[in-house]
Amino acid sequence: MTHPDLSLDIQGDIAIVRLTRPAKRNALNDGLILALRDTFQNLPDTVRAAVLDGEGPHFCAGLDLSELSERDAGAGVRHSRMWHAALELVQHGPVPVVAALHGAVVGGGLELASACHIRVADASTFYALPEGTRGIFVGGGGSVRIPRLIGVARMTDMMMTGRVYNAEDGERAGFAQYLVPEGAAFDKAVELARRIATNAPLTNYALMHALPRIAEQGADHGFFTEALMAGIVQDAPEAKARVRAFLEGKAAKVSKG
């Protein structure tokens, strides 16, 4: 994968994927979206977790409006579906993804962040969905993913009024699971990715692919899906070895953090 606005750095069993358009606040154009798709689709088999970062003071300021063109309804649907396919490979790709958020996480940038599995924000982070005030609607999966983080009412308010959340209020609302001092988001994201990479791969896969679907199912179907996944995951050789190590007193016990 080569693209002037995206870099990939493999560090052992984690991948660092970085948006590299700092002069444009890492705004997303179609080429960059397709590069993200190709990158996550083609990660080496040795990679067990990834960090998604943005170069410069901002994670991603959203859609590059300078490249926004008038489209008829059919072209608009196809364009949105292209974004959906790309971000699907972040959320339901081969490995868990930790986002390192800082500065602007706006519009399409928030849609991209919401496709990641864990979000670490630093104190400079702010969140907004300005599409409503610009006469457009989210098209990169935001109407599906963002309400699952913060609720429909909060997203409606953001789009109708242009409300901006700062880092602290955003963490309380559910945009991010971790809030760290300014400049520390990337290091914390790497720390988490390295910890995630030590998990049994099939357990991570179940958490990425099964858990979100179970949460959307009715209770009866959810319980059955859970039972299927529990049986499949515990049958993996690595899972059996880990359970055996715990029973033999060779594995660390949970302690107060």
C-alpha positions, 0 to 999 in steps of 0.5 A: 500500500502506498498513498501520499496521505496515509502511512503504515508502520509495522512494529512487531505485532501491531500496525500504526496507520496514520493519516498524513495530511496535516496541512488539511487537518487530515481531511478525508477525500475519496483516495484516502478512504480507499487507501484506508480500505486497502490498508486494513484489508491487506494487513500482514497476518503477523499483525494482531492489533492496529493504532489509527492516528493523525499526523499533526495537531488534529486527528481528522477534520472530516470530509475535504469539502474542497473536493465535494461535488454535486451529485444526483441521488444515485451517485450520492448513494453509491458514494456513501456505500463506498465509505461504508465498505471502507469503514466496515474493514476498520470495524470488522476487519482482521484486527482490533483498532485503537484510535488515538484522538487529538484536536478535531474529530469532526464529521467524517473524522468522527465517523472514522473514529466510531468505526474503531474498537477503542478510542483514546482522546487527549485533552485537546480533542473536540467533537462535532457533526457540522453536516446538519448546518451545511445542509447535508447528512452523514454518509460514512456510517455515522448515523449507525455507529455514533448513536451506539456510542452517545445515543440518538438524542445527543447526535440529533442535538449535535447535527441540529445545533452544531454543538461541539463537545470538548474532550472532557464532556466527550469522554463523559458522553461516550465518545472515548473510553480513555482521556489522557493529557494533551500529547499522550493519546498516541502512546496510550493507544500503542500501550493498549494495542500491545496489550490487546495483541497478547490476547488469543486471536479468536477471542479478539475476533469474537469481540470484534465480530460477534459482540456487536451483533449479539448486542443488536439481537433479541435476548433469545437469539443473543443467548444462543449466539453467545453459546455458539461463540463461547463453545467455538472460542474455548475450543481453540488450542491457545484458549485451552493452554491459557485456561490450563495455565490459570488452573495450574497457578501459572497465570496472573490473577485479576487485581485491583487496577 
